[in-house]
Amino acid sequence: RVSFMNNQKPQKPTLSGQRFKTRKRDEKERFDPTQFQDCIIQGLTETGTDLEAVAKFLDASGAKLDYRRYAETLFDILVAGGMLAPGGTLADDMTRTNVCVFAAQEDLETMQAFAQVFNKLIRRYKYLEKGFEDEVKKLLLFLKGFSESERNKLAMLTGILLANGTLNASILNSLYNENLVKEGVSAAFAVKLFKSWINEKDINAVAVSLRKVNMDNRLMELFPANKQSVEHFSKYFTEAGLKELSEYVRNQQSIGARKELQKELQEQMSRGDPFKDIILYVKEEMKKNNISEQTVVTIIWSSVMSTVEWNKKEELVAEQAIKHLKQYSPLLAAFTTQGQSELTLLLKIQEYCYDNIHFMKAFQKIVVLFYKAEVLSEEPILKWYKDAHLAKGKSVFLEQMKKFVEWLKNAEEGKQQLSLQMV
């Protein structure tokens, strides 16, 4: 045993790690977009301007060429005719092709045909989706490097691809680049883009896509800070033939203003600010944001009802509601100066009492309170009773109001008789 161990040769020290011999063939396969570009351009030259043949060629080439590795080069060629240098220029010494978006005719039909080429390619090679999105974001940042005609074609194509879901609306973030906005490039590009997008779908579909990526409230950022107003946006896009987009932005702005108004109202109420200050603030906001009295009265009602923790017992909630609403009736009275506003408030009360089961028996008491406090008058109450009420719980509420309405009618007839006698 001892002799065996003594006969073993001492181990030689070795270097850690492994060494691989690099073959010349592997070295040639390093990143080489120029060679890839030559292959694609040669194929496109052979297909000519027949876009169906182009789509077939691209489909077949994906099996032989490394689209995953050279996605940017592939899309540069299909859009601009060759590899783009930073800033969006084509290198003079590079091979280029005229079978591309920028060399095509500047019309919607041609761009729809090109959109089909991109759709087929990305459906066939799903992994190109992300690369294409990155490419479009880059192209939008390069807009100043393109001619007006090239920008128009790219805008139309982008609008079509947004409409059919090939692109996500988040790519529009690139248009908020400071230099593009400052020089008016973003707004001009957006006109062509939205025209083709709305042409393919409609303003509602566009709105849904924008909302999904939180861009529905950012469209005014297409203009410099000193021009970011609804009036400027509306004028610019209406004159460009996009009235529906102008109205959409105006509506979005109005929704934002209404939310802000409700939030501020609730804060003022919780602080216990004097009603005269609250009324002044609300009237200023109405004027500034073009908010109607009917809209304001529903906001005030919602704000007033949300400031209280309501009792869960039906017999106690009515008493609590009357006490609370009596306190706020001067505020509501300030914004029911029109019959339509009074009717709007009545419908809101009906809806609230129906949706909150504990308030079902409190409806008539609230209406009578508001009548006495001069928030509501005879005519809107009678109109509501006759034909302007909602379907929600109508049999219950009409029954509650029956005696009071009869009393109002008699009082109204008494007034008319008195006025006739005076005449």
C-alpha positions in Angstrom: 0.0 0.0 0.0 2.8 2.4 0.9 4.8 1.5 -2.2 1.8 2.1 -4.5 1.3 5.6 -3.1 5.0 6.4 -3.5 5.0 5.3 -7.2 2.3 7.8 -8.1 3.6 10.7 -10.2 3.1 14.2 -8.8 0.2 16.1 -10.5 1.2 18.9 -12.8 -0.5 22.3 -12.1 -3.2 23.2 -14.7 -4.8 26.6 -15.7 -8.4 26.9 -14.9 -11.0 27.6 -17.6 -11.3 26.2 -21.1 -9.9 27.4 -24.4 -11.9 27.0 -27.6 -10.3 27.1 -31.0 -12.1 29.6 -33.2 -12.7 28.5 -36.7 -12.5 30.9 -39.5 -16.0 30.2 -40.6 -17.4 31.3 -37.2 -15.4 34.5 -37.4 -17.1 35.4 -40.7 -20.5 35.0 -39.0 -20.0 38.0 -36.7 -22.4 40.9 -36.9 -22.3 42.0 -40.5 -25.4 44.1 -41.5 -23.9 45.1 -44.8 -23.9 41.6 -46.1 -27.4 41.1 -44.9 -28.5 44.3 -46.6 -27.0 43.2 -49.9 -29.0 40.0 -49.8 -32.3 41.7 -49.0 -31.7 44.5 -51.6 -30.8 41.9 -54.3 -34.0 40.0 -53.6 -36.1 43.2 -53.6 -34.6 44.2 -57.0 -35.7 40.9 -58.4 -39.3 41.2 -57.1 -39.7 44.7 -58.4 -42.6 46.8 -57.1 -45.1 43.9 -56.9 -45.8 44.0 -53.2 -47.3 40.5 -53.1 -44.0 39.2 -54.6 -42.1 41.3 -52.0 -44.1 39.7 -49.1 -43.5 36.2 -50.5 -39.7 36.9 -50.9 -39.5 38.2 -47.3 -41.5 35.2 -46.0 -39.1 32.7 -47.7 -35.9 34.7 -46.8 -36.6 34.4 -43.1 -35.7 30.7 -43.3 -32.2 31.5 -44.7 -31.4 35.0 -43.3 -31.0 35.9 -39.6 -34.0 38.3 -39.2 -33.8 38.2 -35.4 -30.2 39.5 -35.5 -30.7 42.1 -38.3 -34.3 43.3 -37.6 -33.2 46.9 -37.6 -31.4 46.7 -40.9 -34.4 44.8 -42.4 -36.9 47.5 -41.4 -34.6 50.3 -42.4 -34.5 48.9 -45.9 -38.2 48.3 -46.2 -39.0 51.9 -45.0 -36.1 54.0 -46.3 -34.4 51.8 -49.0 -31.2 51.2 -47.1 -29.5 51.3 -43.7 -30.0 54.6 -41.9 -27.3 56.6 -40.2 -28.0 58.4 -36.9 -30.3 61.3 -37.7 -32.1 59.5 -40.5 -29.8 59.9 -43.5 -28.9 57.2 -45.9 -25.2 56.6 -46.3 -24.0 57.6 -49.8 -21.7 54.6 -50.2 -24.4 52.1 -49.3 -26.5 50.0 -51.7 -30.1 51.1 -51.8 -33.5 50.0 -53.2 -36.5 51.8 -54.6 -38.8 49.0 -53.3 -39.5 50.8 -50.0 -42.0 53.1 -48.4 -40.1 56.3 -49.0 -39.8 55.7 -52.7 -43.5 54.7 -53.1 -46.4 56.9 -54.2 -47.7 59.3 -51.5 -51.3 58.0 -51.2 -53.3 56.0 -48.8 -53.9 53.0 -51.1 -50.2 52.5 -51.6 -49.5 52.8 -47.8 -52.3 50.2 -47.1 -50.5 47.8 -49.5 -47.2 48.4 -47.7 -48.9 47.9 -44.4 -50.0 44.4 -45.6 -46.3 43.6 -46.3 -45.4 44.4 -42.7 -48.4 42.6 -41.3 -47.6 39.4 -43.1 -44.0 39.5 -42.2 -44.7 40.1 -38.5 -47.4 37.5 -38.4 -45.0 35.0 -39.9 -42.1 35.9 -37.7 -43.7 36.9 -34.4 -40.3 37.7 -32.8 -40.0 40.7 -35.1 -42.9 42.5 -33.3 -40.6 44.1 -30.7 -37.9 45.0 -33.2 -40.5 46.7 -35.5 -41.9 48.7 -32.6 -38.4 49.9 -31.7 -37.8 50.7 -35.4 -40.9 52.9 -35.6 -39.9 54.7 -32.4 -36.5 55.4 -33.9 -37.9 56.6 -37.2 -40.2 59.1 -35.4 -37.2 60.5 -33.6 -35.4 60.8 -37.0 -38.4 62.8 -38.6 -36.4 66.0 -39.2 -33.9 64.0 -41.3 -36.7 63.0 -43.8 -38.3 65.0 -46.5 -41.9 66.2 -46.1 -43.2 63.6 -48.5 -41.3 60.8 -46.7 -42.8 62.0 -43.4 -46.3 62.0 -44.9 -45.9 58.4 -46.1 -44.5 57.3 -42.8 -47.4 59.0 -41.0 -50.0 57.3 -43.1 -48.3 53.9 -42.8 -48.1 54.3 -39.0 -51.7 55.3 -38.7 -52.8 52.2 -40.7 -50.6 49.9 -38.5 -51.9 51.4 -35.3 -55.5 50.8 -36.6 -54.9 47.1 -37.4 -53.0 46.5 -34.1 -49.6 45.8 -35.6 -48.3 48.7 -33.6 -49.1 49.8 -30.1 -50.0 53.5 -29.4 -47.1 53.8 -26.9 -44.8 54.4 -30.0 -46.4 58.0 -30.1 -44.2 58.9 -27.1 -41.4 59.6 -29.6 -43.4 62.5 -31.0 -43.1 64.3 -27.7 -39.4 64.9 -28.4 -38.7 68.5 -27.5 -37.0 69.5 -30.8 -39.8 67.8 -33.0 -42.5 69.6 -30.9 -40.7 73.0 -31.0 -40.3 73.0 -34.8 -43.9 71.9 -35.4 -42.9 68.6 -36.9 -44.8 66.5 -34.3 -48.1 68.3 -34.9 -47.9 68.1 -38.7 -47.0 64.4 -38.6 -49.9 63.7 -36.1 -52.4 65.2 -38.6 -51.5 62.7 -41.3 -51.2 59.9 -38.8 -54.6 60.5 -37.2 -56.3 61.0 -40.6 -55.2 57.5 -41.8 -55.9 55.9 -38.3 -59.5 57.3 -38.1 -60.0 56.5 -41.8 -59.2 52.8 -41.0 -61.3 52.7 -37.8 -63.1 55.6 -36.1 -62.5 58.1 -33.3 -63.9 55.8 -30.6 -61.4 53.0 -31.5 -58.6 55.6 -31.5 -59.7 56.8 -28.1 -59.7 53.2 -26.7 -56.1 52.7 -28.0 -54.9 56.0 -26.5 -56.6 55.3 -23.2 -54.9 51.9 -22.9 -51.4 53.5 -22.9 -52.5 56.6 -20.8 -52.1 58.9 -23.8 -55.7 60.2 -24.0 -54.8 63.3 -21.9 -51.4 64.0 -23.5 -52.3 65.0 -27.1 -51.8 68.7 -26.4 -48.1 68.0 -25.7 -47.7 67.8 -29.5 -47.5 71.7 -29.2 -45.0 73.8 -27.3 -45.9 74.8 -23.7 -47.2 78.3 -24.7 -49.6 76.7 -27.2 -50.9 73.9 -25.1 -54.6 75.0 -24.9 -57.8 73.4 -26.0 -58.5 76.4 -28.3 -55.2 76.2 -30.1 -55.4 72.4 -30.5 -59.0 72.6 -31.6 -58.3 75.3 -34.2 -55.2 73.5 -35.6 -56.8 70.1 -36.0 -60.2 71.3 -37.1 -58.6 73.4 -39.9 -56.6 70.2 -40.9 -59.9 68.3 -41.3 -59.9 66.5 -38.0 -62.9 68.0 -36.2 -63.6 64.7 -34.4 -60.2 64.6 -32.8 -60.6 68.3 -31.7 -63.9 67.4 -30.1 -62.4 64.3 -28.4 -59.6 66.4 -26.9 -62.1 69.1 -25.8 -64.2 66.4 -24.2 -61.2 64.8 -22.4 -60.2 68.2 -21.1 -63.7 68.8 -19.8 -63.7 65.4 -18.0 -60.4 66.3 -16.4 -61.7 69.7 -15.3 -64.9 68.1 -13.9 -62.9 65.6 -11.9 -60.6 68.4 -10.6 -63.7 70.5 -9.6 -65.2 67.6 -7.7 -62.0 66.9 -5.8 -61.5 70.6 -4.8 -65.2 70.9 -3.8 -64.9 67.9 -1.5 -61.8 69.4 0.1 -63.5 72.8 0.6 -66.5 71.2 2.2 -64.4 69.1 4.5 -62.6 72.2 5.6 -65.9 74.0 6.2 -65.2 76.9 3.8 -67.9 79.6 3.6 -70.5 78.9 0.9 -69.9 82.3 -0.7 -66.2 81.3 -1.3 -67.2 77.9 -2.7 -69.9 79.5 -5.0 -67.3 82.0 -6.3 -64.8 79.3 -7.0 -67.3 77.0 -8.8 -68.5 79.9 -11.0 -65.0 80.8 -12.0 -64.3 77.1 -12.9 -67.6 77.0 -14.9 -66.5 80.0 -16.9 -62.9 78.9 -17.4 -63.7 75.3 -18.5 -67.1 75.9 -20.1 -68.9 73.6 -17.7 -72.7 73.8 -17.8 -74.9 74.5 -14.7 -76.6 71.1 -15.2 -73.1 69.4 -14.9 -72.2 71.5 -11.9 -75.4 70.7 -10.0 -74.7 66.9 -10.3 -71.1 67.4 -9.1 -72.3 69.4 -6.1 -74.9 66.7 -5.3 -72.3 63.9 -5.5 -69.8 65.9 -3.4 -72.4 66.8 -0.7 -73.6 63.1 -0.4 -70.0 61.8 -0.2 -69.0 63.9 2.7 -71.1 61.8 5.2 -70.9 58.3 6.7 -74.6 57.4 6.3 -76.5 55.4 8.9 -77.3 51.9 7.8 -80.8 52.0 9.4 -83.6 53.1 7.0 -85.6 54.8 9.8 -82.6 56.9 10.8 -81.0 57.7 7.5 -83.9 60.0 6.3 -83.6 62.2 9.3 -79.9 62.3 8.9 -80.2 63.2 5.2 -82.7 66.0 5.8 -80.5 67.6 8.5 -77.4 67.3 6.2 -79.1 68.5 3.0 -80.8 71.5 4.8 -77.3 72.7 5.6 -76.1 72.5 2.0 -79.4 73.7 0.3 -78.0 77.4 -0.2 -75.1 75.9 -2.2 -77.4 73.8 -4.4 -79.8 76.8 -4.8 -77.0 78.9 -6.3 -76.7 76.4 -9.2 -80.4 75.7 -10.0 -81.2 79.0 -11.6 -82.6 77.1 -14.7 -85.5 74.7 -15.0 -83.3 72.2 -16.7 -80.8 72.3 -13.8 -83.6 71.6 -11.3 -84.8 68.6 -13.4 -81.3 67.3 -13.6 -81.0 67.5 -9.8 -84.3 65.7 -9.4 -83.2 62.9 -11.6 -79.9 62.7 -9.7 -81.8 62.4 -6.4 -84.0 59.7 -7.8 -81.0 57.7 -9.1 -79.2 58.1 -5.7 -82.2 56.9 -3.7 -82.7 53.9 -6.0 -79.0 52.9 -5.9 -78.8 53.3 -2.1 -81.5 51.1 -0.8 -81.7 52.8 2.7 -82.8 56.1 0.9 -85.8 54.6 -0.9 -88.3 56.1 1.6 -86.4 59.4 1.9 -87.0 60.6 -1.7 -90.2 62.6 -1.1 -88.8 64.2 2.1 -85.7 65.4 0.2 -87.8 66.9 -2.6 -90.1 68.7 -0.2 -87.1 70.0 1.7 -85.6 71.4 -1.5 -88.9 72.9 -2.5 -89.2 74.7 0.8 -85.5 75.8 0.5 -86.2 77.2 -3.0 -83.7 74.7 -4.6 -86.6 73.2 -6.6 -89.7 74.9 -8.0 -93.2 73.6 -9.0 -92.8 73.3 -12.7 -89.7 70.9 -12.8 -91.3 68.8 -10.0 -94.6 68.5 -12.0 -92.7 67.8 -15.2 -90.6 65.1 -13.5 -93.9 63.5 -12.1 -95.7 63.6 -15.5 -93.1 62.2 -17.9 -89.5 63.2 -17.1 -88.7 60.6 -14.4 -86.3 57.7 -14.7 -87.5 54.1 -14.9 -85.5 53.3 -11.7 -87.9 52.7 -8.9 -90.5 54.9 -10.6 -93.6 53.2 -9.1 -92.2 53.6 -5.5 -91.2 57.3 -6.0 -94.3 58.3 -7.9 -96.5 56.9 -5.2 -94.4 58.8 -2.6 -94.9 62.0 -4.5 -98.6 61.6 -5.3 -100.0 63.7 -2.4 -97.4 66.4 -2.7 -97.9 66.7 -6.5 -101.7 67.0 -6.0 -101.0 69.8 -3.4 -98.7 71.6 -5.9 -101.3 71.3 -8.7 -104.0 72.8 -6.4 -101.6 75.6 -5.3 -100.8 76.3 -8.9 -104.5 76.5 -9.9 -105.1 78.7 -6.9 -102.3 81.1 -8.0 -103.7 81.2 -11.5 -107.2 82.0 -10.3 -105.9 84.7 -8.1 -103.9 86.3 -10.9 -107.0 86.2 -13.2 -109.1 87.9 -10.5 -106.4 90.6 -10.2 -106.5 91.2 -14.0 
